[in-house]
């Protein structure tokens, strides 16, 4: 029963979710309003104990983003959030293209994701549409791994992130090991 309910929301959400007709170049050139930039951070991580980059590891803390609040504001704010999320994924892709390995890793941290957001239909639609964008990035071959904050794999082979890798935004993390 629940499967049918979730499948219905998924299909309906992907057809009615926000969209824009911007090219990749226009998305990358888009200047998000400061309120969006402050409330939807993501960062490049993946450093060893000496601060040397070990791999391109992008982290976005979806659980801390109050998507519902911004969807309820107005359509202009929702549009800005939509473009900013697509911009984030394009930056992941561009960093992969520029890297020697031609791939990046991604962690979607769902810690603190609230029931308040999970029960709001527009929020669920928005998140599903963005996960579809993330899936297209995986299919392109540029995203090697995508994990949630609970260390459960969304897709790809096993990548374990050690407990010592947690830290603050912008601070280098200590150890990342691949099994």
BADREN-95448 format. One record per atom (N, C-alpha, C): atom name; x, y, z. Coordinates in steps of 0.02 Angstrom, whole numbers. Last residue first. Layout:
N
  atom      xx      yy      zz
    CA       X       Y       Z
...
This chain:
179
  atom      xx      yy      zz
     N    1841      60      24
    CA    1845     -12      34
     C    1833     -48     -32
     N    1927     206      55
    CA    1885     171       7
     C    1896      96      18
     N    1923     332     177
    CA    1950     269     154
     C    1901     236     106
     N    1977     480     237
    CA    1927     451     194
     C    1957     387     168
     N    2009     585     374
    CA    2023     523     337
     C    1963     503     296
     N    1982     732     403
    CA    2043     694     413
     C    2051     635     367
     N    1930     880     315
    CA    1915     819     352
     C    1978     776     354
     N    1945    1056     332
    CA    1965     993     301
     C    1950     934     346
     N    1803    1161     340
    CA    1862    1134     373
     C    1881    1068     340
     N    1686    1193     274
    CA    1747    1228     256
     C    1810    1203     290
     N    1585    1148     408
    CA    1587    1171     339
     C    1652    1209     327
     N    1662    1031     521
    CA    1624    1090     504
     C    1632    1108     431
     N    1652     850     514
    CA    1681     913     535
     C    1637     971     516
     N    1697     679     493
    CA    1647     731     506
     C    1680     793     533
     N    1794     584     482
    CA    1787     630     426
     C    1734     684     438
     N    1797     493     581
    CA    1843     550     588
     C    1834     600     532
     N    1716     393     536
    CA    1688     440     584
     C    1732     501     592
     N    1743     368     358
    CA    1758     356     429
     C    1728     410     473
     N    1648     308     235
    CA    1674     371     260
     C    1683     362     335
     N    1661     190     109
    CA    1651     201     180
     C    1684     266     200
     N    1578     136     -28
    CA    1626     187      -7
     C    1612     201      66
     N    1535       6    -138
    CA    1541      28     -69
     C    1596      81     -60
     N    1468      58    -300
    CA    1498      12    -252
     C    1511      44    -185
     N    1306     141    -335
    CA    1378     127    -344
     C    1404      78    -292
     N    1192     238    -233
    CA    1210     203    -295
     C    1285     190    -296
     N    1168     266    -100
    CA    1116     278    -149
     C    1130     237    -211
     N    1213     181      48
    CA    1230     197     -21
     C    1168     210     -62
     N    1219     253     204
    CA    1187     203     162
     C    1198     226      90
     N    1263     343     299
    CA    1312     297     270
     C    1278     240     232
     N    1177     441     327
    CA    1173     383     370
     C    1220     327     347
     N    1185     536     229
    CA    1221     548     292
     C    1219     490     340
     N    1204     444      74
    CA    1168     488     120
     C    1207     492     185
     N    1311     453     -70
    CA    1291     423      -7
     C    1247     471      31
     N    1368     414    -224
    CA    1324     460    -190
     C    1298     425    -128
     N    1507     402    -336
    CA    1469     379    -278
     C    1422     434    -255
     N    1546     462    -457
    CA    1563     393    -443
     C    1520     364    -387
     N    1491     560    -582
    CA    1483     551    -510
     C    1493     477    -495
     N    1509     545    -718
    CA    1551     593    -683
     C    1547     586    -607
     N    1421     465    -786
    CA    1486     437    -769
     C    1531     483    -729
     N    1292     494    -814
    CA    1342     524    -859
     C    1412     496    -845
     N    1226     438    -707
    CA    1223     404    -771
     C    1274     431    -821
     N    1251     539    -613
    CA    1280     472    -603
     C    1281     435    -670
     N    1173     639    -668
    CA    1244     651    -659
     C    1281     584    -650
     N    1048     583    -656
    CA    1074     596    -723
     C    1149     608    -721
     N    1037     585    -516
    CA    1041     521    -551
     C    1068     529    -622
     N    1023     721    -496
    CA    1083     687    -469
     C    1092     620    -504
     N     897     737    -551
    CA     955     773    -581
     C    1020     740    -559
     N     826     661    -461
    CA     828     640    -531
     C     885     674    -567
     N     843     739    -349
    CA     875     673    -350
     C     876     644    -420
     N     762     846    -387
    CA     835     857    -382
     C     872     790    -380
     N     636     787    -382
    CA     660     814    -446
     C     736     825    -444
     N     631     755    -246
    CA     631     702    -296
     C     657     727    -363
     N     627     884    -191
    CA     684     840    -177
     C     688     783    -228
     N     502     929    -241
    CA     564     964    -257
     C     625     919    -247
     N     413     837    -183
    CA     418     844    -256
     C     485     876    -276
     N     434     866     -48
    CA     450     799     -73
     C     457     801    -149
     N     385     998     -48
    CA     454     984     -29
     C     476     916     -56
     N     251     979     -82
    CA     295    1019    -127
     C     369    1007    -112
     N     207     900      31
    CA     208     874     -37
     C     254     913     -84
     N     276     868     183
    CA     254     924     141
     C     263     904      68
     N     334     772     259
    CA     262     768     250
     C     233     825     208
     N     466     807     268
    CA     450     744     235
     C     375     736     222
     N     465     921     348
    CA     480     927     276
     C     458     865     238
     N     428     868     470
    CA     393     928     445
     C     405     936     370
     N     525     776     495
    CA     460     751     474
     C     418     808     445
     N     686     833     438
    CA     630     830     484
     C     567     801     452
     N     852     791     444
    CA     796     799     398
     C     732     786     438
     N     963     768     523
    CA     918     822     543
     C     862     836     492
     N    1057     701     391
    CA    1051     710     463
     C    1009     773     477
     N    1085     680     260
    CA    1014     686     279
     C    1003     693     354
     N    1201     727     151
    CA    1193     718     222
     C    1121     732     242
     N    1263     657      19
    CA    1203     695      34
     C    1187     680     107
     N    1418     661     -54
    CA    1381     640       6
     C    1322     687      15
     N    1507     604    -195
    CA    1457     651    -168
     C    1425     620    -106
     N    1653     608    -297
    CA    1610     574    -249
     C    1563     627    -220
     N    1694     618    -473
    CA    1692     645    -405
     C    1647     600    -362
     N    1803     594    -614
    CA    1746     575    -572
     C    1751     609    -505
     N    1922     610    -679
    CA    1860     624    -717
     C    1798     600    -680
     N    2046     606    -620
    CA    2007     544    -622
     C    1944     549    -663
     N    2087     738    -628
    CA    2126     687    -663
     C    2086     623    -671
     N    1955     859    -654
    CA    1998     816    -612
     C    2034     764    -655
     N    1868     924    -735
    CA    1934     955    -726
     C    1982     911    -686
     N    1756     845    -724
    CA    1787     853    -790
     C    1858     879    -783
     N    1727     865    -589
    CA    1745     799    -613
     C    1781     804    -679
     N    1691     998    -588
    CA    1751     979    -550
     C    1774     909    -570
     N    1575     989    -667
    CA    1633    1025    -692
     C    1697    1008    -654
     N    1491     915    -579
    CA    1511     888    -644
     C    1573     923    -671
     N    1478    1005    -473
    CA    1504     938    -461
     C    1532     910    -526
     N    1417    1108    -544
    CA    1484    1119    -517
     C    1517    1053    -498
     N    1295    1048    -570
    CA    1339    1064    -626
     C    1410    1078    -603
     N    1244    1043    -440
    CA    1258     980    -475
     C    1304     992    -535
     N    1231    1182    -416
    CA    1273    1140    -373
     C    1293    1076    -410
     N    1136    1216    -512
    CA    1203    1245    -516
     C    1253    1204    -474
     N    1026    1153    -460
    CA    1053    1130    -524
     C    1124    1156    -535
     N    1012    1234    -346
    CA    1026    1162    -339
     C    1054    1133    -404
     N     985    1358    -406
    CA    1044    1351    -364
     C    1062    1277    -354
     N     862    1334    -468
    CA     920    1347    -510
     C     984    1337    -470
     N     784    1316    -350
    CA     787    1265    -402
     C     850    1273    -445
     N     797    1438    -285
    CA     822    1378    -252
     C     830    1321    -303
     N     734    1521    -378
    CA     804    1533    -362
     C     835    1471    -329
     N     603    1468    -370
    CA     641    1465    -433
     C     716    1473    -421
     N     571    1502    -239
    CA     573    1431    -258
     C     612    1422    -323
     N     571    1641    -252
    CA     619    1609    -208
     C     627    1535    -224
     N     463    1654    -341
    CA     529    1680    -359
     C     584    1648    -317
     N     353    1605    -273
    CA     379    1568    -330
     C     448    1591    -351
     N     378    1613     -93
    CA     349    1636    -156
     C     381    1598    -213
     N     377    1526      31
    CA     385    1599      26
     C     349    1626     -35
     N     373    1389      25
    CA     313    1423      48
     C     317    1499      41
     N     501    1356     -10
    CA     448    1341     -58
     C     384    1377     -40
     N     569    1390     106
    CA     580    1430      46
     C     529    1416      -9
     N     521    1296     197
    CA     515    1367     212
     C     521    1410     149
     N     561    1175     136
    CA     490    1192     142
     C     480    1267     154
     N     699    1172     153
    CA     671    1180      87
     C     598    1203      91
     N     811    1199     249
    CA     739    1206     261
     C     705    1222     194
     N     944    1089     264
    CA     912    1139     221
     C     838    1141     235
     N     990     984     335
    CA     990    1049     369
     C     958    1104     327
     N     986     878     245
    CA     946     874     306
     C     941     941     343
     N    1081     910     149
    CA    1011     916     133
     C     967     916     196
     N    1223     960     136
    CA    1188     940     197
     C    1113     952     189
     N    1337     897      23
    CA    1282     944      33
     C    1237     917      88
     N    1501     879     -28
    CA    1453     866      25
     C    1399     919      23
     N    1616     799    -135
    CA    1569     853    -125
     C    1519     832     -72
     N    1775     758    -158
    CA    1718     735    -118
     C    1674     795    -104
     N    1904     708    -246
    CA    1852     760    -250
     C    1790     733    -216
     N    2036     655    -137
    CA    1989     643    -191
     C    1939     700    -191
     N    2131     717     -60
    CA    2140     646     -76
     C    2094     626    -133
     N    2221     866     -33
    CA    2162     835     -62
     C    2176     762     -81
     N    2301     886     123
    CA    2310     873      52
     C    2246     841      23
     N    2300     898     258
    CA    2264     948     220
     C    2272     941     145
     N    2356     796     326
    CA    2400     852     311
     C    2365     907     272
     N    2253     702     333
    CA    2274     736     395
     C    2320     796     383
     N    2163     736     178
    CA    2194     692     227
     C    2217     733     287
     N    2000     780     118
    CA    2069     798     132
     C    2098     748     182
     N    1864     803      72
    CA    1906     748      51
     C    1980     764      58
     N    1759     930       0
    CA    1795     901      56
     C    1841     847      29
     N    1667    1068     -46
    CA    1714    1018     -69
     C    1754     995      -9
     N    1495    1099      -2
    CA    1567    1113       0
     C    1606    1053     -26
     N    1348    1199      16
    CA    1380    1136      -2
     C    1454    1151      -6
     N    1205    1282      88
    CA    1277    1273      75
     C    1294    1203      52
     N    1081    1364      89
    CA    1090    1301      53
     C    1163    1289      36
     N    1079    1488     151
    CA    1039    1434     180
     C    1046    1366     145
     N    1160    1576      78
    CA    1172    1566     150
     C    1138    1504     178
     N    1104    1573     -50
    CA    1174    1554     -40
     C    1189    1538      33
     N     977    1625     -22
    CA     984    1556     -47
     C    1055    1532     -35
     N    1009    1754      17
    CA     972    1711      64
     C     976    1638      42
     N    1070    1811     -99
    CA    1110    1795     -39
     C    1074    1748      10
     N    1012    1735    -252
    CA    1005    1785    -199
     C    1044    1763    -137
     N    1132    1675    -373
    CA    1077    1663    -326
     C    1072    1720    -275
     N    1168    1707    -529
    CA    1188    1732    -463
     C    1129    1725    -416
     N    1214    1601    -660
    CA    1160    1627    -619
     C    1187    1648    -550
     N    1308    1534    -732
    CA    1317    1607    -726
     C    1265    1639    -679
     N    1259    1404    -731
    CA    1322    1418    -698
     C    1334    1492    -688
     N    1143    1426    -809
    CA    1137    1403    -739
     C    1201    1419    -701
     N    1199    1460    -931
    CA    1158    1509    -896
     C    1149    1491    -822
     N    1263    1339    -963
    CA    1303    1401    -956
     C    1264    1455    -918
     N    1154    1253    -974
    CA    1204    1241    -922
     C    1245    1304    -910
     N    1004    1353   -1002
    CA    1059    1309   -1024
     C    1108    1300    -966
     N     839    1350    -934
    CA     906    1380    -939
     C     956    1329    -965
     N     706    1333    -907
    CA     729    1320    -974
     C     798    1350    -985
     N     653    1244    -762
    CA     673    1305    -796
     C     700    1286    -863
     N     537    1182    -642
    CA     583    1174    -698
     C     600    1242    -726
     N     467    1092    -507
    CA     491    1154    -538
     C     539    1139    -594
     N     358     952    -541
    CA     410     988    -504
     C     434    1048    -543
     N     270     872    -606
    CA     247     939    -588
     C     300     980    -551
     N     332     752    -632
    CA     299     786    -687
     C     282     858    -670
     N     380     713    -510
    CA     428     724    -563
     C     397     760    -623
     N     261     699    -436
    CA     311     750    -418
     C     360     764    -473
     N     200     590    -496
    CA     168     655    -500
     C     218     711    -485
     N     296     492    -461
    CA     279     505    -531
     C     248     574    -538
     N     297     504    -318
    CA     358     509    -358
     C     342     528    -430
     N     165     480    -282
    CA     196     545    -267
     C     258     556    -310
     N     157     346    -328
    CA     112     398    -354
     C     141     468    -342
     N     251     285    -245
    CA     261     285    -317
     C     218     338    -351
     N     191     303    -121
    CA     254     336    -135
     C     269     339    -210
     N      74     222    -141
    CA      70     292    -121
     C     133     330    -139
     N     131      98    -169
    CA      88     130    -218
     C      82     205    -204
     N     196      74     -47
    CA     234      77    -109
     C     194     113    -163
     N      94      63      45
    CA     138     121      48
     C     178     130     -16
     N      41     -59       0
    CA       0       0       0
     C      44      63       0
